[in-house]
Amino acid sequence: MSKKKSAMVVGCGAEQGLGAALCRKFAAEGFHVYSVGRTLSKLQQIVATLGEQGFSAEALEVDVCIEQEIMALFDYCCRDNSEFQPPELVVFNVGNNRHIDFLSLTVAEQDAFWRAGCMAGFVVAREALGSMLAQQRGTLLFTGASASLRGKAGYAHFSAAKAGLRMLSQSLAREYGPLGIHVAHIIIDGGIEGELMRRDDPQRFQQAGVDRFLTPDAIAETYWYLHCQPACAWTQEIDLRPFAEPF
């Protein structure tokens, strides 16, 4: 009996967020989904909802800033006695953004943003690629941001991490694309209509109007499109924004 395919989304939080939308999309396409994040209760809610819809998913609590936890995550998902294949679609979707004036920024804060936003992506990529090479196929996707391309005042820490992640994706695409692994970077250039925006900036959300923000499910369609691209026409980087977003 053949094993079911699996996908992994690293960086899942609220059900109204992008990570959860990616889990929904991949599960609906027939994958067993590993929903990975740092808050188990949120992960369990995502998985419970998917289970109610008849989909296959699993919640895995991981601190992506700890290398050993990421290694243990992939050891578990790639174990020989699993009923699922090792993940052939892996998304690094970790984000931790906030405004900090540069002269107030501490070394500890800079280090924390870099570790979560860039270093963790390196470790996830290393573990994912090792497995994908053994399968001779796979898709590795990184969630970027406007800060991947341009540094904004008060966001030096975030921009440094996101720009580093972008360069990581380019290097990996050039090194592993010829070996059959599709590596792509998705720039999210605009606000996402999710729980964070509704909670942290409700006035902006209420005044915006229809289609002024990216929706998680619409973004997830692009991630799936990238996974399905034929090898003769791969995208390495793509940017997404609402129709009214200035750029």
C-alpha positions in Angstrom: 0.0 0.0 0.0 1.5 3.3 -1.1 2.0 6.1 1.5 0.1 9.3 1.4 1.9 12.5 0.4 2.7 15.1 3.1 3.3 18.8 3.3 4.7 20.9 6.1 3.8 24.5 7.0 6.3 26.0 9.5 4.8 29.2 11.0 1.1 28.6 11.7 -0.9 30.6 14.2 -4.5 31.8 14.1 -7.0 30.1 12.0 -7.6 33.4 10.1 -3.8 33.7 9.2 -1.8 32.6 6.2 -0.3 29.5 7.8 -3.7 28.1 8.5 -4.8 28.9 5.0 -1.8 27.1 3.5 -2.7 24.1 5.7 -6.3 24.2 4.4 -5.2 24.4 0.8 -2.7 21.6 0.9 -5.0 19.3 2.9 -7.8 20.0 0.3 -5.4 18.9 -2.4 -4.9 15.5 -0.7 -1.8 16.0 1.4 -1.4 15.0 5.0 -0.4 18.4 6.6 2.0 19.0 9.4 1.0 22.3 11.0 4.0 23.6 12.8 4.2 26.6 15.2 5.0 27.7 18.7 1.4 27.8 20.2 0.0 24.3 20.5 -3.6 25.5 21.2 -3.7 27.4 18.0 -2.2 24.5 16.0 -4.8 22.1 17.5 -7.6 24.3 16.5 -6.4 24.4 12.9 -6.0 20.6 12.9 -9.4 20.1 14.5 -11.2 22.1 11.9 -9.4 20.3 9.1 -10.4 17.0 10.7 -14.0 18.0 10.9 -13.8 18.6 7.1 -12.4 15.1 6.6 -8.8 16.2 6.0 -5.6 14.7 7.4 -3.5 17.0 9.5 -1.2 17.0 12.6 -0.2 19.7 15.0 3.5 19.9 16.0 4.7 22.5 18.5 8.2 23.6 17.7 10.4 26.6 18.6 12.1 27.4 15.3 14.9 29.3 17.1 16.2 26.0 18.5 18.1 24.0 15.9 17.6 20.7 17.7 13.8 21.1 17.7 13.8 21.6 13.9 16.0 18.6 13.4 13.7 16.5 15.7 10.7 17.8 13.7 12.1 16.4 10.4 13.3 13.2 12.0 9.7 12.6 13.1 8.1 13.6 9.7 10.6 11.5 7.7 10.8 8.4 9.9 10.7 5.1 8.0 7.7 3.7 9.9 5.4 6.6 9.2 2.3 6.0 7.2 3.1 9.2 5.2 5.8 10.1 2.8 8.4 12.6 3.9 7.2 16.2 3.1 7.6 17.0 -0.5 6.2 20.5 0.0 7.7 22.6 2.8 6.8 26.3 3.5 8.8 28.5 5.8 6.2 31.1 6.9 7.7 32.5 10.1 7.1 36.2 10.8 7.7 38.5 13.8 7.4 42.1 12.8 7.2 45.2 15.0 8.4 48.8 14.9 11.6 49.6 16.9 13.5 52.8 16.5 17.0 52.0 15.5 18.8 53.7 18.4 16.5 51.8 20.8 17.2 48.5 19.2 19.3 46.1 21.3 21.6 43.4 20.2 19.3 40.9 21.8 16.3 42.2 19.8 18.3 42.2 16.6 19.5 38.7 17.2 16.0 37.5 18.0 14.5 38.8 14.8 17.4 37.4 12.7 17.2 34.0 14.4 13.4 33.7 13.8 13.2 35.4 10.4 16.4 34.1 8.7 18.5 31.6 10.7 15.4 29.4 11.3 14.8 29.4 7.6 18.3 28.2 7.0 17.9 25.3 9.4 14.4 24.4 8.0 15.8 24.5 4.5 18.8 22.3 5.4 16.6 19.6 6.9 14.0 19.8 4.1 16.5 19.6 1.3 18.2 16.6 2.8 15.0 14.7 2.6 13.9 16.1 -0.8 17.2 15.1 -2.4 16.6 11.5 -1.3 13.2 11.6 -3.0 14.7 13.5 -6.0 11.8 16.0 -5.9 10.3 18.7 -3.7 9.2 22.3 -3.3 10.6 24.6 -0.8 8.8 28.0 -0.4 9.7 31.0 1.7 7.3 33.8 2.8 8.9 37.2 2.2 7.6 40.7 2.8 8.0 44.3 1.5 11.0 44.4 3.7 12.7 41.7 1.6 13.3 44.4 -1.0 13.4 47.7 0.9 14.2 48.8 4.4 11.7 51.0 6.1 12.5 53.5 8.9 12.1 51.8 12.3 12.3 48.3 10.8 16.1 47.7 10.3 15.9 44.5 12.4 13.0 43.0 10.3 14.4 44.2 7.0 17.8 42.6 7.7 16.2 39.3 8.5 13.9 39.3 5.5 16.5 40.4 3.0 18.8 37.6 4.3 16.0 35.1 3.8 15.5 36.3 0.2 19.2 35.8 -0.6 19.1 32.4 1.0 16.2 31.4 -1.3 18.1 32.6 -4.4 21.3 30.7 -3.4 19.3 27.5 -2.8 17.4 27.8 -6.0 20.6 28.1 -8.0 22.2 25.2 -6.1 19.3 22.7 -5.9 17.1 23.6 -8.9 19.3 21.6 -11.2 18.8 18.7 -8.8 15.0 18.8 -9.2 14.1 20.9 -6.1 11.9 23.9 -6.7 12.9 26.8 -4.4 10.8 30.0 -4.5 10.3 33.2 -2.5 7.0 34.9 -2.2 6.9 38.6 -1.4 3.8 39.6 0.4 3.6 43.3 -0.3 0.6 44.6 1.6 -1.5 43.9 4.7 -3.1 40.5 5.1 -6.8 40.4 6.1 -6.4 38.1 9.1 -6.7 38.0 12.9 -3.6 40.2 13.5 -4.9 43.1 11.4 -8.4 42.8 12.9 -7.0 42.9 16.4 -4.1 45.4 16.1 -5.5 47.8 13.5 -9.3 47.5 13.4 -9.9 51.1 12.2 -7.7 50.5 9.2 -9.5 47.3 8.4 -12.9 48.9 8.7 -12.1 51.8 6.5 -10.2 50.0 3.8 -13.0 48.7 1.6 -13.3 45.6 -0.6 -10.2 43.9 -1.8 -7.8 46.4 -0.2 -6.0 43.7 1.7 -4.6 40.4 0.7 -6.7 37.5 1.9 -5.0 34.3 3.3 -6.9 31.9 1.0 -6.0 33.9 -2.1 -2.4 33.9 -1.2 -2.5 30.2 -0.6 -3.6 29.6 -4.1 -0.3 31.1 -5.4 1.7 28.8 -3.1 -0.1 25.9 -4.6 0.4 27.2 -8.1 4.2 27.3 -7.5 4.2 23.8 -6.3 2.4 22.6 -9.4 4.6 24.4 -11.9 6.3 22.2 -14.5 10.0 22.0 -14.2 10.4 23.7 -17.6 8.9 26.9 -16.3 9.7 27.5 -12.6 9.2 30.8 -10.8 12.0 31.7 -8.4 10.3 34.8 -7.0 6.8 36.3 -7.2 5.2 39.3 -5.5 1.6 39.6 -4.4 -0.3 42.8 -3.5 -3.9 44.1 -3.5 -4.9 46.1 -6.6 -4.8 49.4 -4.7 -1.5 48.9 -2.9 1.2 51.5 -3.9 4.6 50.1 -4.9 
